[in-house]
Amino acid sequence: MTHLYRPAVPARDAKPTPDPSTEGNASPWQQPVTTLWGVGPERAQQLARLGIRTVEDLLLHRPRRYEDRRKFLPIRQLEKGVAATVRGTVVAAGMKRWRQGTRSMFECILEDGSGRLHCRWWQGYPWMEEYYTVGREFMVFGKVEPLKPRTVDHPEVEPIEAGEDEFIHVNRIVPIHPLTEGLTARVMRGLVWRALEKHERDIAEMFGAPPSGGQGGGPAAAGTPNLPTRAQAMRLLHFPNELMEAEVARRRLALDEFIELQRGVLERRKKFEANAKSLPCGGDNRLIKPLLSQLGFKLTAAQTRVLREIREDLRAAHPMRRLLQGDVGSGKTAVAACAALMTIESGYSVALMAPTEILAEQHFQNFQRWLESLGVAVQLQTGAKKTFNIEHSTSDTQGRRATQPETRNRKPATLTIGTHALLTGGFELPNLGLVIIDEQHKFGTAQRETLVRKGSYPHLLVMTATPIPRTLGLTLYGDLDISTIDAMPAGRGRVRTFVRLANALPKVWDFIRQKLEQGRQAYVVYPRVDDDAGNVKAVVQELERVQRVLQPYRVGLLHGRLAPREKEAAMADFRANRTQVLLATSLIEVGVDVPNATVMLIENAELFGLAQLHQLRGRIGRGAHESFCVLVSNADGPEARTRLKVLEDTNDGFKIAEADLKLRGPGELLGQQQSGAARFRFGDLANDLDLIQLSRELVRENGLTLAAELSKPT
């Protein structure tokens, strides 16, 4: 990139009101909106409710949609259920009140020469009778329901009035901005227009050419899109000549946001590397080699490649910060075991944190089985169970410890597995060299940092079986290096998925009985523990019915309200095949590994997210037998059907993650845990992969120079 420019700051929360005394010294970009004609104290308060306090805020107030007012649709051509904009004159209007006096409705009838449109507002207000006067002309946007007569309930309405600024509102593509009480679309549109007229030249001088050099002049960087200047993008965002220009403007402003984000990632990474000295945890293979020989399976090429990347990090000058992603059952646990052994071979301890007690118990049992014969102490710390006292634990099954000569004065290196209990102030793990976090999306960034701070810049490996869309990998996890296990171990049975309506349940139960008769086991999953209303199926209410349908086979029960001891007993019985069916909630989403379980029935499947359904489905297909997942749903909405069809069509977690992002959006996908997740005004994490990659390249090319440029006062 040959030209540096100032990217926009990302969307922010409420900012302090600018001090009028500093208005003369503020850049045009940062001047308060009160410097614009028509913005007095009352209007400023209305704008502040929308987070608009400066000219910058106003010009970055993104329209929520656009209306093409170059040609209005005749009223007679309106179709039922289709949103459209029409123009008409009021021929009748009035308030209707019901006798009880608790309900009213205002109705206004518009006519355009082709037909009449009835506009209704339930709970109408007296001022409407003065506003919608006969002979006045309005533009109306809404959906017609029904057609006889053509009626729109609670439409968006804007008057057509003669005036010098009327060209802003008609005979063009106009923006419809988010509004607040007392602030109309016409007023907002006029404010934006006046701000552009007053400051567009200043903005052009401040921000210069676009990163591509496209329409702003200058040579284009290799591979960059042809985007407008920032000033041009401002104009096109609010007043495009064609709808496609509004999208071009959005992409230009989105690139600014992504560059700002990537610059922050780069700065954090460089600051971290400048302050953090790496612990030498590359190991010498004396524990890993015997582990691999006794596992009973050979690591896949993908696992071997990822382990090579991890070993390089553990030997590097800066502490590892790596995200390990792999589909359900791809072998991340074995990779984590090897990474832990590298660290323990080097004389340092390891902490592994899991989101649930069930998953922590599962890891504890696996690692204990794998590592105990190697002389490695594996310890468990959860809210309900503590298998050790770390200050006094010195026992060893073979009297051996993984220590090196230079670390003999340290406490023996251990592997500690736990839940959120590892975060408590009373828990300390001396000589911490590696932190592993499983199912990292279940934890917030603050929790991750709390555990890391229990050591002196330990290495960090976070793992997820929920594949991360590439856009999120480059943004939310941009400060982490990413490794991917993209191949499954050999010998796994195929998993087939079917979507069925509730009326097919008798056949589904017959199928499950057939598999139980063959010696297999099954999961039956419901979205709720209890539901007194009976609207959604719940494990407590369904237990007796399932026992009756599947008798004489034993049915176990597992949900989050059970005591820890009851959960352990339910899982132990299922693993030992003392119960053949496990009736459960999404608690089994992670940490349950029973190779003999080959059938999963999920009822009310539409209530689960795609990634969650994929995780649940991952509890089957862990052995050599063919497995079957049946998703039962009576949801008749097209979105629900589309989501479930994705599961039926593919077992590829990466394709599912991309589909989930597009269907639900990043806000719902990330949930509330990722409190540090960036909020974008213009960036679209579902569709802007090319811009995210471009921003990463631009910042990597001259990130330090860009950071210095950004720090200069405007």
Wavefront OBJ file of the C-alpha trace (Angstrom):
o trace
v 0.000 0.000 0.000
v 1.597 3.260 -1.103
v -0.740 5.699 0.616
v -1.540 5.804 4.329
v -4.933 6.979 5.447
v -6.860 7.204 8.680
v -9.355 4.331 9.033
v -12.590 4.964 10.848
v -12.754 3.980 14.463
v -15.027 0.994 15.135
v -18.523 1.491 16.438
v -18.405 2.789 19.992
v -20.746 2.985 22.891
v -21.995 6.295 24.267
v -19.382 9.085 24.257
v -19.299 12.226 26.361
v -21.025 15.236 24.854
v -18.402 17.486 23.195
v -17.441 20.576 25.117
v -18.727 23.619 23.182
v -15.730 25.583 24.399
v -13.443 23.404 22.285
v -15.503 23.595 19.090
v -13.124 25.999 17.445
v -10.177 23.620 17.940
v -11.976 20.408 16.955
v -11.504 18.913 13.509
v -14.566 19.111 11.251
v -14.907 15.381 11.769
v -15.181 15.727 15.547
v -17.263 18.883 15.786
v -20.515 18.525 17.755
v -23.717 18.215 15.755
v -24.887 21.479 17.318
v -22.610 23.247 14.796
v -25.043 22.163 12.061
v -27.968 24.371 11.078
v -31.214 23.106 12.617
v -29.674 21.328 15.622
v -30.608 23.039 18.851
v -30.617 21.596 22.389
v -33.807 19.553 21.896
v -32.684 18.106 18.549
v -29.247 17.357 20.026
v -30.893 15.331 22.801
v -32.871 13.343 20.251
v -29.708 12.603 18.271
v -27.841 11.664 21.446
v -30.392 8.904 22.065
v -29.130 7.384 18.818
v -25.507 7.773 19.889
v -25.018 10.766 17.568
v -23.036 13.590 19.149
v -20.501 14.581 16.498
v -20.465 15.110 12.741
v -18.608 11.794 12.509
v -21.425 10.004 14.344
v -24.011 11.542 12.045
v -22.250 10.652 8.802
v -21.611 7.103 10.022
v -25.274 6.660 10.983
v -25.959 3.849 8.562
v -29.344 3.750 6.794
v -31.341 0.644 7.622
v -32.793 0.502 4.110
v -33.326 2.535 0.950
v -36.385 3.557 -1.056
v -36.294 4.133 -4.794
v -38.561 7.162 -5.154
v -37.799 7.796 -8.798
v -40.952 5.910 -9.702
v -43.721 5.022 -7.271
v -45.722 1.821 -7.573
v -49.399 2.427 -8.393
v -51.668 1.443 -5.496
v -53.631 -0.977 -7.681
v -50.427 -2.984 -8.308
v -49.734 -3.660 -4.625
v -49.434 -7.374 -3.844
v -50.376 -9.007 -0.583
v -47.453 -9.467 1.791
v -44.949 -7.604 -0.424
v -43.360 -4.435 0.988
v -43.612 -1.444 -1.342
v -43.676 2.357 -1.412
v -46.625 4.287 -2.880
v -47.614 7.929 -3.120
v -51.110 9.219 -2.594
v -53.389 12.011 -1.402
v -55.571 11.803 1.705
v -59.247 11.547 0.758
v -60.592 10.572 4.184
v -59.270 10.168 7.723
v -60.682 9.705 11.191
v -60.512 8.022 14.582
v -62.598 5.008 15.501
v -63.223 4.282 19.177
v -64.816 1.266 20.823
v -67.544 1.672 23.407
v -65.476 0.400 26.290
v -63.032 3.241 25.655
v -59.986 1.023 26.001
v -59.255 0.704 22.295
v -59.058 3.065 19.342
v -57.951 2.961 15.735
v -57.004 5.776 13.368
v -57.561 5.201 9.669
v -56.380 7.280 6.732
v -57.392 6.559 3.108
v -54.991 7.526 0.306
v -55.758 7.693 -3.394
v -53.378 7.962 -6.358
v -55.765 7.695 -9.316
v -55.251 3.945 -9.689
v -56.806 2.834 -6.420
v -57.216 3.455 -2.724
v -55.036 2.378 0.207
v -56.312 2.162 3.785
v -53.630 2.962 6.401
v -54.482 1.955 9.986
v -52.849 2.646 13.314
v -54.243 0.757 16.287
v -54.314 2.759 19.489
v -54.382 5.956 17.422
v -53.620 9.394 18.889
v -55.693 12.609 18.664
v -52.873 14.541 16.911
v -53.255 12.234 13.890
v -56.532 13.902 12.926
v -54.718 17.224 12.551
v -51.737 15.675 10.744
v -53.510 13.507 8.150
v -55.776 16.182 6.714
v -57.741 15.714 3.486
v -55.754 16.892 0.466
v -52.328 16.357 2.003
v -49.933 14.116 0.065
v -47.896 11.294 1.652
v -45.473 8.526 0.780
v -46.327 5.211 2.453
v -44.148 2.112 2.932
v -45.502 -1.189 4.206
v -47.038 -4.578 3.395
v -50.624 -4.873 2.238
v -52.801 -7.200 4.345
v -55.523 -7.772 3.077
v -56.293 -6.748 -0.515
v -60.050 -6.060 -0.169
v -59.761 -3.260 0.624
v -55.993 -2.785 0.289
v -54.914 -2.184 3.879
v -51.584 -1.534 5.600
v -51.307 -1.617 9.387
v -48.800 0.751 11.020
v -46.998 1.808 7.821
v -44.013 4.130 7.606
v -45.355 7.469 6.374
v -43.625 10.610 5.188
v -45.307 13.796 3.901
v -44.533 15.314 0.510
v -44.058 19.033 1.010
v -42.972 21.802 -1.306
v -39.681 23.366 -0.276
v -36.138 24.073 -1.346
v -34.896 20.780 0.071
v -37.653 18.599 -1.383
v -35.169 17.240 -3.946
v -33.521 15.364 -1.076
v -36.646 13.354 -0.376
v -38.235 12.508 -3.742
v -37.258 11.592 -7.313
v -34.155 9.785 -6.109
v -33.000 6.813 -4.044
v -33.376 7.999 -0.453
v -31.996 6.565 2.804
v -34.263 5.473 5.631
v -32.252 5.909 8.823
v -32.860 4.482 12.295
v -34.882 7.067 14.211
v -36.045 7.922 17.703
v -39.116 9.593 19.167
v -39.539 13.136 17.889
v -37.069 12.705 15.028
v -38.580 12.114 11.582
v -36.985 10.542 8.523
v -37.130 13.872 6.653
v -35.343 15.724 9.436
v -32.612 13.090 9.724
v -32.126 13.015 5.960
v -31.843 16.796 5.848
v -29.260 16.850 8.648
v -27.096 14.296 6.881
v -27.343 16.222 3.605
v -26.310 19.501 5.248
v -23.425 17.794 7.064
v -22.137 16.401 3.778
v -22.489 19.747 2.030
v -20.571 21.483 4.810
v -17.824 18.946 5.544
v -17.355 16.705 2.497
v -14.337 18.686 1.259
v -12.783 18.641 4.745
v -13.276 14.888 5.007
v -11.664 14.381 1.617
v -8.611 16.382 2.736
v -8.415 14.553 6.072
v -8.610 11.005 4.789
v -7.107 11.276 1.364
v -7.230 8.519 -1.229
v -8.784 5.094 -0.755
v -6.557 2.129 0.126
v -6.938 0.803 -3.395
v -6.053 4.108 -4.957
v -9.132 3.428 -7.126
v -11.420 6.378 -7.674
v -9.370 8.604 -5.406
v -6.291 8.581 -7.574
v -2.926 6.954 -7.090
v -1.738 3.445 -7.956
v -3.883 0.547 -6.800
v -2.389 -1.978 -4.431
v -2.116 -5.486 -5.816
v -5.273 -7.493 -5.334
v -7.281 -4.668 -3.756
v -10.841 -3.882 -4.829
v -11.654 -0.670 -6.631
v -13.230 1.276 -3.772
v -14.120 4.980 -3.513
v -12.458 7.505 -1.254
v -13.808 7.894 2.235
v -15.535 11.166 1.366
v -17.111 9.582 -1.700
v -18.236 6.625 0.403
v -19.977 8.981 2.818
v -21.962 10.543 -0.011
v -22.818 7.220 -1.653
v -23.807 5.632 1.640
v -26.590 8.135 2.207
v -27.448 9.335 -1.285
v -26.509 6.733 -3.885
v -27.401 7.174 -7.536
v -28.026 3.430 -7.779
v -28.594 0.883 -5.033
v -25.371 -0.933 -5.871
v -23.428 2.233 -4.963
v -24.719 2.001 -1.391
v -23.195 -1.481 -1.126
v -19.894 -0.217 -2.550
v -19.884 2.530 0.093
v -20.636 0.030 2.844
v -17.717 -2.119 1.773
v -15.381 0.880 1.759
v -16.360 1.846 5.294
v -16.278 -1.795 6.391
v -12.668 -2.015 5.216
v -11.845 0.913 7.508
v -13.347 -0.963 10.444
v -11.486 -4.167 9.655
v -8.187 -2.284 9.281
v -8.699 -0.643 12.661
v -9.430 -4.037 14.202
v -6.405 -5.701 12.604
v -4.186 -2.820 13.686
v -5.315 -3.353 17.263
v -4.603 -7.080 16.967
v -1.126 -6.375 15.619
v -0.362 -3.860 18.347
v -1.485 -6.279 21.088
v 0.592 -9.070 19.566
v 3.729 -6.915 19.305
v 3.292 -5.589 22.831
v 2.832 -9.140 24.102
v 5.917 -10.385 22.283
v 7.988 -7.469 23.574
v 7.120 -8.212 27.211
v 6.724 -11.997 27.295
v 9.663 -14.370 27.460
v 8.853 -17.891 26.380
v 9.292 -20.908 28.647
v 11.261 -23.705 26.926
v 8.622 -26.418 26.658
v 9.563 -28.243 23.445
v 10.336 -31.500 25.290
v 12.591 -34.382 24.273
v 10.081 -37.140 23.298
v 10.955 -39.471 26.178
v 7.299 -39.526 27.287
v 5.570 -38.954 23.956
v 7.157 -41.971 22.247
v 5.895 -44.530 24.810
v 2.481 -42.817 24.813
v 2.125 -43.153 21.035
v 3.159 -46.792 21.171
v 0.442 -47.648 23.706
v -2.462 -45.571 22.339
v -3.637 -48.383 20.093
v -4.025 -46.120 17.059
v -1.760 -44.144 14.765
v -1.986 -40.380 14.599
v -3.360 -39.026 11.337
v -1.224 -36.886 9.063
v -3.300 -33.866 10.138
v -2.622 -34.557 13.833
v 1.096 -34.975 13.136
v 1.208 -31.698 11.200
v -0.539 -29.812 14.015
v 1.784 -31.297 16.630
v 4.748 -30.082 14.601
v 3.286 -26.555 14.629
v 2.709 -26.735 18.385
v 6.237 -27.989 19.085
v 7.696 -25.114 17.071
v 5.631 -22.688 19.174
v 6.720 -24.302 22.451
v 10.359 -23.836 21.415
v 9.938 -20.301 20.039
v 11.127 -17.055 21.612
v 7.581 -15.944 22.453
v 4.861 -17.861 24.308
v 2.474 -19.868 22.146
v -0.949 -18.411 21.516
v -2.644 -20.994 19.301
v -6.189 -22.049 18.483
v -6.644 -25.720 17.606
v -9.838 -26.429 15.730
v -11.031 -29.740 14.446
v -14.334 -31.401 13.761
v -16.073 -33.583 16.327
v -14.025 -36.773 16.809
v -11.005 -35.563 14.800
v -8.537 -36.374 17.600
v -7.867 -33.069 19.368
v -7.600 -34.802 22.755
v -4.662 -36.924 21.603
v -2.940 -33.792 20.281
v -3.558 -32.035 23.608
v -2.050 -35.018 25.448
v 1.105 -34.827 23.346
v 1.372 -31.048 23.841
v 0.999 -31.566 27.583
v 3.732 -34.203 27.575
v 6.115 -31.908 25.682
v 5.661 -29.383 28.469
v 5.967 -31.966 31.256
v 9.100 -33.423 29.626
v 10.540 -29.922 29.953
v 9.790 -29.840 33.686
v 6.729 -27.588 33.596
v 3.168 -28.257 34.734
v 0.031 -28.124 32.616
v -3.536 -26.952 33.353
v -6.470 -28.080 31.199
v -9.807 -26.314 31.704
v -13.118 -27.734 30.440
v -16.566 -26.064 30.576
v -18.471 -28.895 32.302
v -17.791 -31.417 35.032
v -18.745 -34.228 32.655
v -16.105 -33.166 30.135
v -13.512 -32.622 32.875
v -14.235 -36.130 34.225
v -13.968 -37.569 30.710
v -10.575 -35.921 30.184
v -9.402 -36.999 33.625
v -10.224 -40.633 32.936
v -8.627 -40.583 29.471
v -5.449 -38.801 30.521
v -5.100 -40.902 33.651
v -5.392 -44.059 31.571
v -2.842 -42.807 29.051
v -0.301 -41.115 31.311
v -0.313 -42.886 34.671
v 2.001 -45.660 33.467
v 4.437 -42.955 32.313
v 4.784 -41.611 35.833
v 2.817 -38.433 35.125
v 0.477 -37.307 37.902
v -2.984 -36.440 36.541
v -5.163 -34.475 38.948
v -8.763 -33.284 38.942
v -10.171 -30.036 40.300
v -13.883 -29.272 39.940
v -16.464 -27.638 42.126
v -17.655 -31.047 43.297
v -14.426 -33.029 43.334
v -10.797 -32.495 44.221
v -8.492 -35.486 43.856
v -5.405 -33.817 45.249
v -3.820 -31.123 47.356
v -1.305 -29.595 45.066
v 0.931 -28.271 47.827
v 1.367 -31.726 49.376
v 0.959 -34.116 46.447
v 4.209 -36.076 45.988
v 2.935 -39.601 45.273
v 3.876 -41.344 42.060
v 2.711 -44.722 40.819
v 6.187 -45.669 39.577
v 8.299 -43.360 41.678
v 9.288 -41.411 38.574
v 8.766 -37.759 37.728
v 9.196 -35.864 34.509
v 11.969 -33.476 35.522
v 15.096 -32.148 33.907
v 18.334 -31.408 35.769
v 17.790 -27.652 35.768
v 14.289 -28.069 37.268
v 14.988 -30.557 40.082
v 14.346 -27.941 42.753
v 10.844 -27.350 41.424
v 7.753 -29.234 42.443
v 7.099 -32.246 40.179
v 5.446 -31.399 36.876
v 1.765 -32.364 36.859
v -1.273 -32.267 34.602
v -4.238 -30.644 36.331
v -7.669 -30.974 34.750
v -10.585 -28.910 35.978
v -13.566 -26.700 35.344
v -14.129 -23.059 36.334
v -12.786 -24.167 39.726
v -9.308 -23.593 38.268
v -10.113 -19.878 38.142
v -10.701 -19.496 41.878
v -8.264 -17.459 43.891
v -7.448 -20.399 46.167
v -6.166 -22.550 43.326
v -2.508 -22.212 42.443
v -0.397 -24.325 40.117
v 3.321 -23.677 40.568
v 5.624 -23.783 37.576
v 2.792 -23.486 35.050
v 4.124 -23.918 31.526
v 1.036 -24.620 29.392
v -2.651 -23.761 29.659
v -5.082 -25.788 27.522
v -8.686 -24.634 27.241
v -11.153 -27.081 25.724
v -14.347 -25.915 24.032
v -13.028 -22.367 24.271
v -16.266 -20.809 22.948
v -17.888 -21.761 26.261
v -15.542 -19.386 28.074
v -15.174 -15.634 27.920
v -11.899 -13.924 27.078
v -11.622 -12.649 30.660
v -11.820 -16.201 32.043
v -9.107 -17.302 29.657
v -6.834 -14.506 30.828
v -7.539 -15.264 34.505
v -6.158 -18.776 34.121
v -3.160 -17.661 32.082
v -2.227 -15.121 34.776
v -1.775 -17.931 37.281
v 1.596 -18.496 35.620
v 4.367 -16.322 34.231
v 3.474 -16.068 30.556
v 2.663 -19.768 30.072
v 1.950 -21.113 26.604
v -1.736 -21.162 25.628
v -3.562 -23.718 23.496
v -7.315 -23.233 23.056
v -9.337 -25.966 21.383
v -12.752 -26.119 19.802
v -14.806 -28.836 18.153
v -17.065 -26.138 16.733
v -15.225 -25.153 13.555
v -14.870 -21.413 13.275
v -15.895 -19.584 10.099
v -12.876 -18.013 8.458
v -14.147 -14.473 8.983
v -14.401 -15.021 12.744
v -11.015 -16.696 12.766
v -9.466 -13.576 11.251
v -11.316 -11.134 13.525
v -12.412 -12.502 16.875
v -9.393 -14.819 17.077
v -7.045 -12.651 15.058
v -4.439 -12.578 17.849
v -4.153 -16.376 17.817
v -2.347 -18.606 15.354
v -4.776 -21.213 14.020
v -4.142 -24.916 13.495
v -6.746 -27.143 11.894
v -7.163 -30.909 12.062
v -8.901 -31.409 8.757
v -9.017 -35.218 8.576
v -10.823 -37.846 10.640
v -9.169 -40.954 12.125
v -9.657 -44.181 10.200
v -12.106 -46.848 11.364
v -15.004 -44.559 12.247
v -18.504 -45.572 11.205
v -20.549 -43.344 8.918
v -23.113 -41.035 10.533
v -26.358 -40.549 8.607
v -28.817 -37.771 9.523
v -32.558 -37.617 8.861
v -35.094 -34.828 9.457
v -38.572 -36.073 10.345
v -41.917 -34.634 11.399
v -43.396 -35.589 14.773
v -45.948 -37.895 13.155
v -43.049 -40.185 12.165
v -42.068 -40.824 15.804
v -43.660 -44.325 16.037
v -41.416 -45.497 13.196
v -38.416 -43.802 14.808
v -39.029 -45.630 18.105
v -39.309 -48.919 16.194
v -35.967 -48.208 14.539
v -34.331 -47.438 17.889
v -35.653 -50.722 19.310
v -34.097 -52.585 16.374
v -30.699 -51.097 17.151
v -31.038 -51.855 20.850
v -31.838 -55.472 19.953
v -28.571 -55.556 17.997
v -26.711 -54.577 21.166
v -26.258 -50.899 20.390
v -27.134 -47.926 22.652
v -28.994 -44.674 22.005
v -29.285 -41.066 23.113
v -32.627 -39.270 23.279
v -32.201 -35.498 23.594
v -34.746 -32.857 24.585
v -34.229 -29.077 24.803
v -35.617 -28.613 28.329
v -35.218 -30.144 31.758
v -38.801 -29.303 32.680
v -41.687 -27.592 30.916
v -44.934 -27.340 32.860
v -46.651 -25.523 30.001
v -46.164 -28.529 27.754
v -45.143 -26.433 24.741
v -41.691 -27.980 24.469
v -40.686 -31.526 25.272
v -38.589 -31.923 28.402
v -36.656 -34.841 29.905
v -38.553 -34.887 33.198
v -41.955 -35.188 31.537
v -40.763 -37.582 28.818
v -38.860 -40.076 30.982
v -41.825 -42.290 31.857
v -43.110 -42.317 28.275
v -39.713 -43.276 26.827
v -39.309 -46.023 29.427
v -42.693 -47.398 28.445
v -41.998 -47.241 24.700
v -38.572 -48.889 24.952
v -39.171 -51.448 27.701
v -37.570 -53.776 28.741
v -34.444 -51.719 27.965
v -33.201 -49.500 30.766
v -33.381 -45.722 30.317
v -31.034 -43.402 32.215
v -31.545 -39.702 32.908
v -28.983 -36.898 32.690
v -29.544 -33.157 33.012
v -27.993 -30.108 34.627
v -30.137 -30.084 37.776
v -28.889 -33.453 38.997
v -26.311 -33.558 41.765
v -22.724 -34.209 40.558
v -22.804 -37.713 42.043
v -26.032 -38.502 40.176
v -24.534 -37.261 36.899
v -21.457 -39.437 37.388
v -23.621 -42.477 38.136
v -25.779 -41.903 35.047
v -22.712 -41.644 32.819
v -21.004 -44.646 34.413
v -24.100 -46.805 33.867
v -24.348 -45.734 30.232
v -20.667 -46.339 29.517
v -20.910 -49.794 31.069
v -24.111 -50.548 29.087
v -26.058 -51.042 32.316
v -28.491 -48.535 30.772
v -29.086 -48.800 27.048
v -30.740 -45.407 26.479
v -29.630 -42.071 27.896
v -32.372 -39.462 28.099
v -30.590 -36.110 28.284
v -30.488 -32.395 27.594
v -27.733 -30.644 25.640
v -25.501 -31.309 28.654
v -24.065 -34.196 26.628
v -23.017 -31.779 23.878
v -19.379 -32.271 24.899
v -17.432 -34.776 26.934
v -19.428 -37.954 26.278
v -17.600 -40.730 24.442
v -19.416 -44.070 24.233
v -18.432 -45.898 21.008
v -21.308 -48.379 21.348
v -23.928 -45.584 21.112
v -25.004 -45.418 17.469
v -28.423 -43.737 17.522
v -29.423 -40.226 18.549
v -32.959 -38.851 18.539
v -33.308 -35.081 19.038
v -36.834 -33.732 19.504
v -37.781 -30.059 18.998
v -34.584 -29.867 16.964
v -35.495 -26.405 15.678
v -34.724 -24.985 19.141
v -31.031 -25.860 18.856
v -28.404 -23.989 16.879
v -26.710 -25.691 13.942
v -23.340 -25.882 15.677
v -24.978 -27.304 18.805
v -26.825 -29.956 16.798
v -23.566 -30.867 15.094
v -21.871 -31.176 18.473
v -24.668 -33.363 19.789
v -24.499 -35.532 16.693
v -20.788 -35.931 17.389
v -21.622 -38.125 20.396
v -22.409 -40.954 17.948
v -20.225 -42.385 15.203
v -17.308 -42.763 17.601
v -17.008 -46.491 17.014
v -16.835 -48.737 13.965
v -20.612 -49.148 13.572
v -22.783 -47.066 11.262
v -24.684 -44.433 13.248
v -27.965 -42.588 12.813
v -29.120 -39.149 13.954
v -32.835 -38.323 13.696
v -33.908 -34.669 14.023
v -37.618 -34.359 14.809
v -39.279 -30.997 14.257
v -42.705 -29.653 13.368
v -41.401 -26.146 12.744
v -43.007 -24.912 9.540
v -40.909 -21.781 9.012
v -38.588 -21.772 5.985
v -35.571 -20.752 8.100
v -35.969 -23.720 10.462
v -36.323 -26.125 7.551
v -33.261 -24.649 5.844
v -31.162 -24.971 8.986
v -32.062 -28.598 9.598
v -31.564 -29.451 5.928
v -27.926 -28.350 6.304
v -27.424 -31.053 8.951
v -29.103 -33.626 6.752
v -26.905 -32.767 3.762
v -23.447 -32.652 5.341
v -21.320 -33.888 8.247
v -18.618 -31.314 7.493
v -18.410 -29.068 10.533
v -16.704 -26.289 8.594
v -19.522 -26.073 6.052
v -22.021 -26.145 8.908
v -20.212 -23.316 10.699
v -20.316 -21.138 7.591
v -24.022 -21.867 7.118
v -24.723 -21.116 10.784
v -22.976 -17.765 10.486
v -25.018 -16.794 7.435
v -28.327 -17.952 8.937
v -27.962 -16.607 12.466
v -25.348 -13.880 12.167
v -22.254 -13.388 14.349
v -24.102 -11.767 17.268
v -26.240 -14.789 18.035
v -23.500 -17.218 17.030
v -20.983 -15.774 19.479
v -23.451 -15.423 22.326
v -22.656 -13.375 25.410
v -19.399 -15.051 26.397
v -17.186 -13.188 23.953
v -17.569 -9.807 25.594
v -14.539 -8.514 23.712
v -16.039 -9.224 20.309
v -15.905 -6.254 17.957
v -19.126 -4.559 16.930
v -19.235 -3.301 13.384
v -21.410 -0.613 11.861
v -20.601 -1.654 8.322
v -18.632 -4.896 8.443
v -20.514 -8.096 7.634
v -18.764 -11.098 9.155
v -20.900 -13.473 7.126
v -19.920 -12.101 3.717
v -16.848 -9.849 3.929
v -14.078 -12.447 3.974
v -12.239 -10.741 1.104
v -12.212 -7.403 2.948
v -11.032 -9.017 6.178
v -8.189 -10.735 4.365
v -7.318 -7.483 2.584
v -7.259 -5.521 5.856
v -4.970 -8.127 7.387
v -2.575 -7.869 4.442
v -2.559 -4.054 4.495
v -1.834 -3.885 8.211
v 0.845 -6.556 8.039
v 2.564 -4.668 5.211
v 3.021 -1.447 7.188
v 1.204 -1.884 10.465
v 3.740 -0.008 12.595
v 3.815 2.952 10.242
v 0.038 2.919 10.140
v -0.108 2.812 13.934
v 2.207 5.819 14.168
v 0.152 7.702 11.585
v -3.058 6.988 13.464
v -1.585 8.312 16.703
v -1.054 11.779 15.219
v -3.659 14.416 16.110
v -5.966 15.364 13.268
l 1 2 3 4 5 6 7 8 9 10 11 12 13 14 15 16 17 18 19 20 21 22 23 24 25 26 27 28 29 30 31 32 33 34 35 36 37 38 39 40 41 42 43 44 45 46 47 48 49 50 51 52 53 54 55 56 57 58 59 60 61 62 63 64 65 66 67 68 69 70 71 72 73 74 75 76 77 78 79 80 81 82 83 84 85 86 87 88 89 90 91 92 93 94 95 96 97 98 99 100 101 102 103 104 105 106 107 108 109 110 111 112 113 114 115 116 117 118 119 120 121 122 123 124 125 126 127 128 129 130 131 132 133 134 135 136 137 138 139 140 141 142 143 144 145 146 147 148 149 150 151 152 153 154 155 156 157 158 159 160 161 162 163 164 165 166 167 168 169 170 171 172 173 174 175 176 177 178 179 180 181 182 183 184 185 186 187 188 189 190 191 192 193 194 195 196 197 198 199 200 201 202 203 204 205 206 207 208 209 210 211 212 213 214 215 216 217 218 219 220 221 222 223 224 225 226 227 228 229 230 231 232 233 234 235 236 237 238 239 240 241 242 243 244 245 246 247 248 249 250 251 252 253 254 255 256 257 258 259 260 261 262 263 264 265 266 267 268 269 270 271 272 273 274 275 276 277 278 279 280 281 282 283 284 285 286 287 288 289 290 291 292 293 294 295 296 297 298 299 300 301 302 303 304 305 306 307 308 309 310 311 312 313 314 315 316 317 318 319 320 321 322 323 324 325 326 327 328 329 330 331 332 333 334 335 336 337 338 339 340 341 342 343 344 345 346 347 348 349 350 351 352 353 354 355 356 357 358 359 360 361 362 363 364 365 366 367 368 369 370 371 372 373 374 375 376 377 378 379 380 381 382 383 384 385 386 387 388 389 390 391 392 393 394 395 396 397 398 399 400 401 402 403 404 405 406 407 408 409 410 411 412 413 414 415 416 417 418 419 420 421 422 423 424 425 426 427 428 429 430 431 432 433 434 435 436 437 438 439 440 441 442 443 444 445 446 447 448 449 450 451 452 453 454 455 456 457 458 459 460 461 462 463 464 465 466 467 468 469 470 471 472 473 474 475 476 477 478 479 480 481 482 483 484 485 486 487 488 489 490 491 492 493 494 495 496 497 498 499 500 501 502 503 504 505 506 507 508 509 510 511 512 513 514 515 516 517 518 519 520 521 522 523 524 525 526 527 528 529 530 531 532 533 534 535 536 537 538 539 540 541 542 543 544 545 546 547 548 549 550 551 552 553 554 555 556 557 558 559 560 561 562 563 564 565 566 567 568 569 570 571 572 573 574 575 576 577 578 579 580 581 582 583 584 585 586 587 588 589 590 591 592 593 594 595 596 597 598 599 600 601 602 603 604 605 606 607 608 609 610 611 612 613 614 615 616 617 618 619 620 621 622 623 624 625 626 627 628 629 630 631 632 633 634 635 636 637 638 639 640 641 642 643 644 645 646 647 648 649 650 651 652 653 654 655 656 657 658 659 660 661 662 663 664 665 666 667 668 669 670 671 672 673 674 675 676 677 678 679 680 681 682 683 684 685 686 687 688 689 690 691 692 693 694 695 696 697 698 699 700 701 702 703 704 705 706 707 708 709 710 711 712 713 714
